[in-house]
């Protein structure tokens, strides 16, 4: 199981576990150490159409434990197409709140770039995710 990193990089982690086979929401949540309800709620983020991957979800159903569940399947994964089309601009903000949000955004973008690089090279593992979470304080 991966260390609990919340929903940071969720789409990339879901792609990693779906590469082998189709999985239920409950199975993915268990593998990624995430709450099932949180995964269902956040699934809209990785189910939207992206240039580098496509994930489909079956209809929701109630499983034997009485919890809502659904099946996810990875249709295509083309990591070489996941190239940023724009550069991050260094803007000057005068508000305190905006400044802290931009610094967090920069940290999340750097972590996402590194996670993407690890996935593309095939070196993404539980240990690498733990190192990534510790390095960026996620």
DRENVO-387481 format. One record per residue (C-alpha): z, y, x; residue number from 1; residue in one letter. Coordinates in pm, whole numbers, m for minus. Example, Ala and Ser with C-alpha at 12.3 -4.5 7.8 and 13.67 -1.06 7.14 Angstrom:
% DRENVO-387481
<node><w>780</w><v>m450</v><u>1230</u><n>1</n><res>A</res></node>
<node><w>714</w><v>m106</v><u>1367</u><n>2</n><res>S</res></node>
% end
This chain:
% DRENVO-387481
<node><w>0</w><v>0</v><u>0</u><n>1</n><res>X</res></node>
<node><w>m69</w><v>353</v><u>113</u><n>2</n><res>X</res></node>
<node><w>199</w><v>612</v><u>162</u><n>3</n><res>X</res></node>
<node><w>257</w><v>832</v><u>m140</u><n>4</n><res>X</res></node>
<node><w>43</w><v>1142</v><u>m78</u><n>5</n><res>X</res></node>
<node><w>9</w><v>1253</v><u>m438</u><n>6</n><res>X</res></node>
<node><w>m342</w><v>1322</v><u>m559</u><n>7</n><res>X</res></node>
<node><w>m467</w><v>1470</v><u>m231</u><n>8</n><res>X</res></node>
<node><w>m802</w><v>1308</v><u>m146</u><n>9</n><res>X</res></node>
<node><w>m778</w><v>1088</v><u>m455</u><n>10</n><res>X</res></node>
<node><w>m1155</w><v>1046</v><u>m501</u><n>11</n><res>X</res></node>
<node><w>m1200</w><v>929</v><u>m142</u><n>12</n><res>X</res></node>
<node><w>m912</w><v>683</v><u>m170</u><n>13</n><res>X</res></node>
<node><w>m1042</w><v>546</v><u>m503</u><n>14</n><res>X</res></node>
<node><w>m1389</w><v>498</v><u>m350</u><n>15</n><res>X</res></node>
<node><w>m1232</w><v>303</v><u>m65</u><n>16</n><res>X</res></node>
<node><w>m1059</w><v>53</v><u>m295</u><n>17</n><res>X</res></node>
<node><w>m1356</w><v>27</v><u>m534</u><n>18</n><res>X</res></node>
<node><w>m1598</w><v>m71</v><u>m255</u><n>19</n><res>X</res></node>
<node><w>m1493</w><v>m436</v><u>m283</u><n>20</n><res>X</res></node>
<node><w>m1502</w><v>m484</v><u>m661</u><n>21</n><res>X</res></node>
<node><w>m1435</w><v>m337</v><u>m1005</u><n>22</n><res>X</res></node>
<node><w>m1070</w><v>m260</v><u>m1066</u><n>23</n><res>X</res></node>
<node><w>m842</w><v>m167</v><u>m1353</u><n>24</n><res>X</res></node>
<node><w>m655</w><v>163</v><u>m1359</u><n>25</n><res>X</res></node>
<node><w>m327</w><v>m26</v><u>m1315</u><n>26</n><res>X</res></node>
<node><w>m460</w><v>m213</v><u>m1008</u><n>27</n><res>X</res></node>
<node><w>m585</w><v>106</v><u>m843</u><n>28</n><res>X</res></node>
<node><w>m254</w><v>281</v><u>m914</u><n>29</n><res>X</res></node>
<node><w>m65</w><v>m7</v><u>m755</u><n>30</n><res>X</res></node>
<node><w>m290</w><v>m13</v><u>m446</u><n>31</n><res>X</res></node>
<node><w>m268</w><v>364</v><u>m396</u><n>32</n><res>X</res></node>
<node><w>103</w><v>389</v><u>m485</u><n>33</n><res>X</res></node>
<node><w>37</w><v>639</v><u>m766</u><n>34</n><res>X</res></node>
<node><w>175</w><v>649</v><u>m1119</u><n>35</n><res>X</res></node>
<node><w>m72</w><v>501</v><u>m1373</u><n>36</n><res>X</res></node>
<node><w>m48</w><v>802</v><u>m1606</u><n>37</n><res>X</res></node>
<node><w>m117</w><v>1041</v><u>m1318</u><n>38</n><res>X</res></node>
<node><w>m424</w><v>838</v><u>m1218</u><n>39</n><res>X</res></node>
<node><w>m557</w><v>840</v><u>m1576</u><n>40</n><res>X</res></node>
<node><w>m501</w><v>1215</v><u>m1598</u><n>41</n><res>X</res></node>
<node><w>m664</w><v>1287</v><u>m1260</u><n>42</n><res>X</res></node>
<node><w>m954</w><v>1045</v><u>m1318</u><n>43</n><res>X</res></node>
<node><w>m1167</w><v>1325</v><u>m1463</u><n>44</n><res>X</res></node>
<node><w>m1185</w><v>1472</v><u>m1111</u><n>45</n><res>X</res></node>
<node><w>m1348</w><v>1168</v><u>m951</u><n>46</n><res>X</res></node>
<node><w>m1552</w><v>1064</v><u>m1258</u><n>47</n><res>X</res></node>
<node><w>m1760</w><v>1382</v><u>m1249</u><n>48</n><res>X</res></node>
<node><w>m2103</w><v>1346</v><u>m1094</u><n>49</n><res>X</res></node>
<node><w>m2109</w><v>1411</v><u>m719</u><n>50</n><res>X</res></node>
<node><w>m2390</w><v>1408</v><u>m464</u><n>51</n><res>X</res></node>
<node><w>m2230</w><v>1141</v><u>m248</u><n>52</n><res>X</res></node>
<node><w>m2086</w><v>897</v><u>m503</u><n>53</n><res>X</res></node>
<node><w>m2080</w><v>791</v><u>m867</u><n>54</n><res>X</res></node>
<node><w>m1792</w><v>614</v><u>m1038</u><n>55</n><res>X</res></node>
<node><w>m1807</w><v>494</v><u>m1397</u><n>56</n><res>X</res></node>
<node><w>m1520</w><v>407</v><u>m1627</u><n>57</n><res>X</res></node>
<node><w>m1513</w><v>165</v><u>m1917</u><n>58</n><res>X</res></node>
<node><w>m1352</w><v>233</v><u>m2251</u><n>59</n><res>X</res></node>
<node><w>m977</w><v>274</v><u>m2262</u><n>60</n><res>X</res></node>
<node><w>m774</w><v>m15</v><u>m2400</u><n>61</n><res>X</res></node>
<node><w>m410</w><v>m113</v><u>m2433</u><n>62</n><res>X</res></node>
<node><w>m311</w><v>m388</v><u>m2190</u><n>63</n><res>X</res></node>
<node><w>m48</w><v>m660</v><u>m2239</u><n>64</n><res>X</res></node>
<node><w>231</w><v>m425</v><u>m2122</u><n>65</n><res>X</res></node>
<node><w>137</w><v>m174</v><u>m2393</u><n>66</n><res>X</res></node>
<node><w>1</w><v>81</v><u>m2143</u><n>67</n><res>X</res></node>
<node><w>m340</w><v>249</v><u>m2166</u><n>68</n><res>X</res></node>
<node><w>m582</w><v>104</v><u>m1912</u><n>69</n><res>X</res></node>
<node><w>m953</w><v>113</v><u>m1823</u><n>70</n><res>X</res></node>
<node><w>m1197</w><v>m42</v><u>m1574</u><n>71</n><res>X</res></node>
<node><w>m1356</w><v>164</v><u>m1294</u><n>72</n><res>X</res></node>
<node><w>m1669</w><v>69</v><u>m1101</u><n>73</n><res>X</res></node>
<node><w>m1835</w><v>229</v><u>m798</u><n>74</n><res>X</res></node>
<node><w>m2206</w><v>263</v><u>m879</u><n>75</n><res>X</res></node>
<node><w>m2325</w><v>426</v><u>m557</u><n>76</n><res>X</res></node>
<node><w>m2174</w><v>567</v><u>m240</u><n>77</n><res>X</res></node>
<node><w>m2386</w><v>771</v><u>1</u><n>78</n><res>X</res></node>
<node><w>m2144</w><v>938</v><u>245</u><n>79</n><res>X</res></node>
<node><w>m2423</w><v>1098</v><u>449</u><n>80</n><res>X</res></node>
<node><w>m2503</w><v>1320</v><u>149</u><n>81</n><res>X</res></node>
<node><w>m2152</w><v>1465</v><u>148</u><n>82</n><res>X</res></node>
<node><w>m2240</w><v>1766</v><u>362</u><n>83</n><res>X</res></node>
<node><w>m2094</w><v>2104</v><u>277</u><n>84</n><res>X</res></node>
<node><w>m2358</w><v>2355</v><u>173</u><n>85</n><res>X</res></node>
<node><w>m2154</w><v>2660</v><u>269</u><n>86</n><res>X</res></node>
<node><w>m1907</w><v>2764</v><u>534</u><n>87</n><res>X</res></node>
<node><w>m1551</w><v>2868</v><u>459</u><n>88</n><res>X</res></node>
<node><w>m1533</w><v>3244</v><u>485</u><n>89</n><res>X</res></node>
<node><w>m1242</w><v>3416</v><u>648</u><n>90</n><res>X</res></node>
<node><w>m1152</w><v>3678</v><u>391</u><n>91</n><res>X</res></node>
<node><w>m869</w><v>3925</v><u>419</u><n>92</n><res>X</res></node>
<node><w>m631</w><v>3924</v><u>123</u><n>93</n><res>X</res></node>
<node><w>m359</w><v>4180</v><u>72</u><n>94</n><res>X</res></node>
<node><w>m161</w><v>3997</v><u>m196</u><n>95</n><res>X</res></node>
<node><w>119</w><v>3767</v><u>m86</u><n>96</n><res>X</res></node>
<node><w>30</w><v>3494</v><u>m337</u><n>97</n><res>X</res></node>
<node><w>m339</w><v>3494</v><u>m246</u><n>98</n><res>X</res></node>
<node><w>m259</w><v>3467</v><u>122</u><n>99</n><res>X</res></node>
<node><w>m42</w><v>3156</v><u>78</u><n>100</n><res>X</res></node>
<node><w>m299</w><v>2996</v><u>m153</u><n>101</n><res>X</res></node>
<node><w>m578</w><v>3053</v><u>100</u><n>102</n><res>X</res></node>
<node><w>m375</w><v>2900</v><u>383</u><n>103</n><res>X</res></node>
<node><w>m302</w><v>2593</v><u>167</u><n>104</n><res>X</res></node>
<node><w>m671</w><v>2573</v><u>74</u><n>105</n><res>X</res></node>
<node><w>m767</w><v>2578</v><u>441</u><n>106</n><res>X</res></node>
<node><w>m520</w><v>2297</v><u>517</u><n>107</n><res>X</res></node>
<node><w>m651</w><v>2085</v><u>229</u><n>108</n><res>X</res></node>
<node><w>m1012</w><v>2144</v><u>339</u><n>109</n><res>X</res></node>
<node><w>m933</w><v>2043</v><u>697</u><n>110</n><res>X</res></node>
<node><w>m756</w><v>1728</v><u>575</u><n>111</n><res>X</res></node>
<node><w>m1051</w><v>1645</v><u>348</u><n>112</n><res>X</res></node>
<node><w>m1297</w><v>1691</v><u>635</u><n>113</n><res>X</res></node>
<node><w>m1097</w><v>1460</v><u>857</u><n>114</n><res>X</res></node>
<node><w>m1056</w><v>1199</v><u>580</u><n>115</n><res>X</res></node>
<node><w>m1431</w><v>1214</v><u>511</u><n>116</n><res>X</res></node>
<node><w>m1505</w><v>1166</v><u>880</u><n>117</n><res>X</res></node>
<node><w>m1275</w><v>861</v><u>894</u><n>118</n><res>X</res></node>
<node><w>m1435</w><v>707</v><u>584</u><n>119</n><res>X</res></node>
<node><w>m1789</w><v>768</v><u>713</u><n>120</n><res>X</res></node>
<node><w>m1711</w><v>603</v><u>1047</u><n>121</n><res>X</res></node>
<node><w>m1535</w><v>310</v><u>878</u><n>122</n><res>X</res></node>
<node><w>m1200</w><v>381</v><u>1047</u><n>123</n><res>X</res></node>
<node><w>m1012</w><v>475</v><u>729</u><n>124</n><res>X</res></node>
<node><w>m701</w><v>261</v><u>689</u><n>125</n><res>X</res></node>
<node><w>m344</w><v>279</v><u>566</u><n>126</n><res>X</res></node>
<node><w>m220</w><v>387</v><u>908</u><n>127</n><res>X</res></node>
<node><w>m484</w><v>661</v><u>932</u><n>128</n><res>X</res></node>
<node><w>m389</w><v>796</v><u>587</u><n>129</n><res>X</res></node>
<node><w>m22</w><v>804</v><u>688</u><n>130</n><res>X</res></node>
<node><w>m112</w><v>991</v><u>1009</u><n>131</n><res>X</res></node>
<node><w>m328</w><v>1233</v><u>811</u><n>132</n><res>X</res></node>
<node><w>m48</w><v>1303</v><u>561</u><n>133</n><res>X</res></node>
<node><w>201</w><v>1360</v><u>842</u><n>134</n><res>X</res></node>
<node><w>m37</w><v>1579</v><u>1042</u><n>135</n><res>X</res></node>
<node><w>m114</w><v>1815</v><u>753</u><n>136</n><res>X</res></node>
<node><w>222</w><v>1789</v><u>575</u><n>137</n><res>X</res></node>
<node><w>79</w><v>1646</v><u>253</u><n>138</n><res>X</res></node>
% end
